[in-house]
Amino acid sequence: MAKRTYEFDYQCGDASCIIEVDTKIFTEEIAIQALTFFDWDWDKEADIISEIIKKYALRIFQISASANYTLKGIIRSFNDHEGFVPFGKTYGIQLKEFEKYEFADYCLDVQMTEE
């Protein structure tokens, strides 16, 4: 088994996730199909599997920022999206954990005009 574990951190701890990939099941062919399904900019000289796993992580952060999901909820929501191979042992990719992005009003830059 060729298992890789990717640990992603977004904006210095604002969000994080861990994705585990079995490259004997989740192959470069699968990665290329997903990368070419979307109109993404990706490094064609880099490791293909690593490039698609970055896209998985970004999508996880987008989903988790829009709702208050548990790990199972994130996986279920993610698996409903076309273009990605679903999470699961069958496909050789698993979301092991995530910490969602928390929006805060003190991070807003506000401009107000009054007439």
C-alpha positions as CSV (number, residue, x, y, z in Angstrom):
1,M,0.0,0.0,0.0
2,A,1.3,3.4,-0.9
3,K,-0.4,5.7,1.6
4,R,0.1,9.4,1.6
5,T,-1.2,11.8,4.3
6,Y,-1.7,15.4,3.4
7,E,-2.1,17.9,6.2
8,F,-3.4,21.3,5.0
9,D,-3.4,24.5,6.9
10,Y,-5.2,27.5,5.6
11,Q,-4.1,31.1,6.6
12,C,-2.0,30.1,9.6
13,G,-4.5,27.9,11.4
14,D,-7.8,29.5,10.3
15,A,-8.8,26.2,8.8
16,S,-7.2,22.8,8.4
17,C,-7.8,19.3,7.2
18,I,-6.1,16.0,6.8
19,I,-6.6,13.8,3.7
20,E,-5.3,10.3,3.4
21,V,-4.7,8.8,-0.1
22,D,-3.9,5.2,-1.2
23,T,-2.2,5.8,-4.5
24,K,-2.7,2.2,-5.5
25,I,-6.4,2.9,-5.7
26,F,-6.5,6.7,-6.2
27,T,-4.2,6.8,-9.3
28,E,-2.8,9.5,-11.4
29,E,-5.5,8.7,-14.0
30,I,-8.2,9.5,-11.5
31,A,-6.4,12.7,-10.5
32,I,-6.1,13.8,-14.1
33,Q,-9.8,13.2,-14.8
34,A,-10.7,15.4,-11.9
35,L,-8.2,18.1,-12.7
36,T,-9.4,18.3,-16.3
37,F,-13.1,18.2,-15.4
38,F,-12.8,21.7,-13.9
39,D,-11.2,24.7,-15.5
40,W,-8.4,24.9,-12.9
41,D,-5.0,26.4,-13.0
42,W,-2.6,23.6,-11.8
43,D,1.1,22.9,-12.1
44,K,1.4,20.3,-14.8
45,E,5.0,19.6,-13.8
46,A,4.2,18.8,-10.2
47,D,2.9,15.6,-8.7
48,I,-0.5,15.1,-10.2
49,I,-2.1,13.4,-7.2
50,S,-0.8,16.2,-4.9
51,E,-2.3,18.8,-7.3
52,I,-5.8,17.3,-7.1
53,I,-5.6,16.8,-3.4
54,K,-5.0,20.6,-3.0
55,K,-8.3,21.1,-4.9
56,Y,-10.0,18.7,-2.5
57,A,-8.7,20.7,0.4
58,L,-9.9,24.0,-1.0
59,R,-13.3,22.5,-1.7
60,I,-13.5,21.2,1.9
61,F,-12.7,24.7,3.2
62,Q,-15.4,26.2,1.0
63,I,-18.1,23.7,2.1
64,S,-17.2,24.0,5.8
65,A,-17.3,27.8,5.7
66,S,-20.8,27.8,4.3
67,A,-22.4,25.5,6.9
68,N,-21.9,24.1,10.4
69,Y,-21.0,20.5,9.3
70,T,-19.6,17.6,11.2
71,L,-16.9,15.5,9.6
72,K,-19.6,13.1,8.2
73,G,-21.6,16.1,7.0
74,I,-18.6,17.5,5.1
75,I,-18.0,14.2,3.5
76,R,-21.6,13.8,2.5
77,S,-21.8,17.3,1.1
78,F,-18.5,16.9,-0.7
79,N,-19.5,13.5,-2.3
80,D,-22.6,15.2,-3.8
81,H,-20.4,17.4,-6.0
82,E,-19.8,16.4,-9.6
83,G,-16.2,16.1,-10.8
84,F,-14.6,14.7,-7.7
85,V,-14.1,11.0,-6.8
86,P,-16.1,10.6,-3.6
87,F,-14.3,10.1,-0.2
88,G,-14.2,6.5,0.9
89,K,-11.9,3.5,1.1
90,T,-13.4,2.2,-2.2
91,Y,-11.8,5.1,-4.0
92,G,-8.6,5.3,-1.9
93,I,-9.2,8.8,-0.5
94,Q,-10.4,9.7,3.0
95,L,-11.0,12.9,4.9
96,K,-9.6,12.1,8.3
97,E,-10.3,15.4,10.1
98,F,-11.0,19.1,9.5
99,E,-11.3,22.3,11.3
100,K,-13.6,24.8,9.6
101,Y,-12.9,28.4,8.8
102,E,-14.6,30.7,11.3
103,F,-15.7,34.1,10.1
104,A,-15.4,37.0,12.5
105,D,-16.7,40.5,12.3
106,Y,-13.5,42.0,13.5
107,C,-11.9,40.8,10.3
108,L,-14.2,42.8,8.1
109,D,-12.9,46.0,6.5
110,V,-15.9,48.3,6.5
111,Q,-16.4,51.5,4.4
112,M,-19.6,53.5,5.0
113,T,-20.9,56.5,3.2
114,E,-23.6,58.6,4.6
115,E,-25.5,61.3,2.6
